[in-house]
């Protein structure tokens, strides 16, 4: 049977997962009466809740006697490591672009990687049914992007399709016919070459890894040469050609729709999953025992942000989670680093902490969220940017930021980002009453910026960012402008006390929750930190008058999400994460310790 391997790449929220849903339905991968979830490829809980793809996944369908293996890729820049890996498995890409938004930073990132590997893309302009669609301008922007990324003449001769994945059609013209996604699959068969196959014994580069409770490690990749079947003896070579382990294949699994089914034999060119090995990981080469040379793995872009994971040593530790020891935290982080090449784990300053480096706040927040759901209790330090020494000069990462915002708020956005050492590179209208602002901003300036942007623009801004390059260090930045309200005692917060504290600044906790000395209970309206008593009850007397019995009505507390908390905390603060709670606290809970450490920091 003839075979095609393609990846669908696009910016976040441009419709990749919806398109694959409809492709699987229209190609008959599901039974007529089968119940299928919407966005069937987004299989884990966090993907469903947030509406984003985090892990690259493979599916497969039959179209006109051709099996098409399709890889759904993440659209968020923080998960770019997933995209870089899987592009080595495919022979063509479908670039999906929103007919209103046009090419965005992640489109540029993944397209650049695909063009560098010599892949010939098919452009699909999606969401053509939108009222503000502008397909002619978008097509020009895509062409300009191809030229900016040094596309070859063959790559510039790309086919274009228009359509709506949600409505289930693609066609060569924007007007239709609005029948099915058949034209897209026909174009894939016509435009994407058959997988190239090399001579020789079995070899396969591992591109994704997952754990299965029954089969153990499942390693997915494309077979470069030879064939493999269950019970074959194989060994694993790392990038340098050293042997990692020997073993036997327990199962060869191929992708059929959403299911993985065992097959008798895996053939060169096909994407398969292999079970039976214990320590092999991503970027290793699985091969027949006679092979001694590994397949060259593409280098991955370095991480730009680091966060300290530590044990929870606060007064409330161990109440809500069951995984609290540093040894258990270390094992979990090492397991994550094995399967996710964009994450790097190193020991921290003390025995109970680990520095975890990744691509961005969202990637690290998703890891923390997964761990808290598994029962872990952690304290997390403020994210730090990873600097590089280039020719003896300290360099820091900068990011390309694109913000779509209503015209009235452009001044406030540009002012805030230029204060944070950002450089404006482009500003143009992007539809009625909207402006698209493009800037180059240091990564450390963007930590915790998103909530501020949303409050500056009344929630109307669309914010996109992408790693650009390393540049010489740009100097000190202004820190958080406000102090915090710190509890001076341990117990349960009292509504009357919180009501009296509201004049001091926004409160971050509800009444009746457990608090402890050194925990942050609110934001101070001034620059200094203030110790407050959130435990003080109302003094009761036997006199009752309407003026005395004023009702306590609390303002809704300002509760921060996990990502907002990571961006909010200062250098001397931690986020305490448990399966049920997210709390902010000072590193030094005792006020005397805090004074001593701040004096030491000033003298240093």
WOTA-V927875 format. One record per backbone hydrogen bond with DSSP energy under -1.0 kcal/mol. CO is the residue of the C=O (numbers start at 0). NH is the residue of the N-H. E is the energy in kcal/mol with one decimal. If there is no record, write none. Layout:
# WOTA-V927875
co->(CO CO)
nh->(NH NH)
e->(E E)
This chain:
# WOTA-V927875
co->(1 3 4 5 6 7 8 10 14 15 16 17 18 19 20 21 22 23 24 30 38 40 43 44 45 46 56 58 59 60 62 65 66 67 68 69 70 71 74 75 76 78 79 80 81 82 84 85 91 92 93 94 96 97 98 103 104 105 106 107 108 109 110 111 112 113 114 121 122 123 124 125 126 129 133 134 135 136 137 138 139 140 141 142 143 144 145 146 151 155 158 160 161 162 163 163 168 170 172 176 179 180 181 182 183 184 185 186 187 201 202 202 203 205 207 209 211 215 217 218 219 219 220 222 223 224 227 228 231 233 234 235 236 237 241 244 246 248 250 251 252 253 255 258 260 265 266 269 271 272 273 274 274 280 283 284 285 286 287 303 304 305 306 307 308 309 313 315 322 324 325 326 327 328 329 330 331 332 333 334 335 339 343 345 349 351 352 353 354 355 356 357 357 359 360 361 362 363 364 365 366 367 368 369 370 371 374 374 377 378 379 383 387 389 392 393 394 395 396 397 397 398 399 400 401 402 403 404 405 406 408 409 410 411 412 413 414 416 417 422 425 427 430 432 433 434 435 436 437 437 438 439 440 441 442 445 448 449 450 451 452 453 456 461 463 465 468 470 482 483 484 484 485 486 490 492 493 494 495 496 500 503 505 506 512 514 515 517 518 520 521 525 529 531 533 544 547 556 560 561 562 563 564 569 571 573 574 575 576 580 582 583 584 589 590 591 592 593 594 595 596 597 598 599)
nh->(66 68 90 70 93 72 95 13 18 19 20 21 22 23 24 25 26 28 27 33 41 42 47 48 49 50 71 69 256 67 65 62 3 60 5 58 7 56 11 78 79 81 83 84 85 86 87 88 6 121 8 123 125 101 133 107 108 109 110 111 112 113 114 115 116 118 117 94 160 96 162 98 129 132 137 138 139 140 141 142 143 144 145 146 147 148 150 149 155 157 122 124 170 127 167 168 163 161 175 178 169 184 185 186 187 188 189 190 191 287 223 224 285 282 219 217 215 211 209 273 206 207 271 268 197 202 265 231 248 246 286 243 284 240 237 235 233 230 274 262 272 260 258 255 253 227 269 222 220 252 218 249 250 283 205 236 203 234 290 385 357 383 355 380 353 378 316 318 376 328 329 330 331 332 333 334 335 336 337 338 339 342 356 354 352 310 347 308 345 306 343 303 304 363 364 365 366 367 368 369 370 371 372 373 375 374 321 322 576 309 574 305 394 392 389 472 387 470 442 467 468 440 465 438 463 436 461 434 408 409 412 413 414 415 416 417 418 421 420 439 437 435 433 406 429 404 427 402 424 425 400 422 398 444 445 448 452 453 454 455 456 458 459 403 401 399 397 395 523 529 520 521 531 517 514 511 497 498 499 500 503 524 522 557 492 490 518 585 486 507 484 482 485 487 493 548 549 558 564 565 566 567 568 572 586 584 379 582 377 577 575 519 573 593 594 595 596 597 598 599 600 601 602 603)
e->(-2.4 -3.0 -2.5 -2.0 -2.6 -1.1 -2.3 -1.4 -2.1 -2.1 -2.0 -2.1 -2.4 -2.5 -1.9 -3.0 -1.9 -2.5 -1.2 -1.2 -1.3 -1.7 -1.9 -2.7 -2.6 -1.5 -3.0 -2.8 -1.7 -3.1 -1.0 -2.8 -2.2 -2.0 -2.9 -2.8 -2.5 -1.9 -1.2 -1.9 -1.8 -1.1 -2.5 -1.6 -1.9 -1.5 -1.4 -2.0 -1.7 -2.5 -2.3 -3.0 -2.6 -2.2 -2.7 -2.0 -2.2 -2.7 -2.3 -2.3 -1.8 -2.4 -2.9 -2.0 -1.2 -2.1 -1.7 -3.0 -2.4 -2.4 -1.8 -2.3 -1.5 -1.3 -2.3 -2.2 -1.8 -2.4 -2.4 -2.2 -2.6 -2.2 -2.3 -2.1 -2.5 -1.7 -1.9 -1.7 -2.1 -1.6 -2.4 -3.1 -2.9 -1.9 -1.1 -1.9 -1.8 -3.2 -1.3 -1.4 -2.2 -1.6 -3.0 -2.1 -2.0 -2.2 -2.2 -3.0 -2.3 -2.3 -2.4 -1.2 -3.1 -2.5 -2.6 -3.0 -2.2 -1.9 -1.7 -2.8 -3.0 -1.7 -2.2 -3.1 -2.3 -1.8 -3.5 -1.8 -2.1 -2.5 -2.3 -3.3 -3.0 -1.9 -2.5 -2.4 -2.9 -3.9 -2.2 -2.7 -3.0 -2.7 -1.7 -2.9 -2.9 -2.1 -2.0 -2.3 -2.1 -3.3 -2.5 -2.6 -1.2 -1.7 -2.7 -2.5 -2.4 -2.5 -1.9 -2.1 -3.0 -3.5 -3.1 -2.0 -2.6 -1.9 -1.8 -1.4 -1.9 -1.9 -2.6 -2.2 -2.0 -2.3 -2.6 -2.0 -1.8 -2.3 -1.7 -1.3 -1.8 -1.8 -3.1 -2.9 -1.2 -1.2 -2.6 -3.3 -2.5 -2.4 -2.3 -1.8 -2.3 -1.9 -2.6 -2.4 -1.6 -2.3 -2.7 -2.4 -2.2 -2.6 -1.7 -1.1 -2.1 -1.2 -1.1 -2.3 -2.9 -2.2 -2.6 -3.3 -3.6 -1.7 -2.6 -2.6 -2.5 -2.7 -2.4 -2.6 -1.3 -2.6 -1.5 -2.5 -2.2 -2.9 -2.4 -3.0 -1.9 -1.3 -2.0 -2.7 -2.4 -2.2 -2.2 -2.3 -2.0 -2.5 -1.5 -2.4 -3.2 -3.5 -1.6 -2.3 -2.0 -2.6 -2.1 -2.5 -3.0 -1.8 -3.0 -2.3 -3.2 -1.1 -1.2 -2.0 -2.4 -2.5 -2.0 -2.3 -1.8 -3.0 -1.4 -2.4 -2.8 -3.3 -3.0 -3.2 -1.8 -2.6 -2.7 -1.1 -3.1 -2.4 -3.2 -2.2 -2.3 -2.6 -1.7 -1.3 -1.9 -2.6 -3.0 -3.1 -2.6 -2.2 -2.1 -2.4 -2.9 -3.0 -2.8 -3.2 -3.1 -2.0 -2.4 -2.5 -1.8 -1.3 -2.5 -2.2 -1.8 -1.7 -2.1 -1.6 -2.6 -2.3 -2.9 -2.7 -2.7 -2.6 -3.4 -2.5 -2.7 -2.1 -2.2 -2.2 -2.7 -2.4 -2.2 -2.2 -2.3 -2.1 -2.3 -1.7)
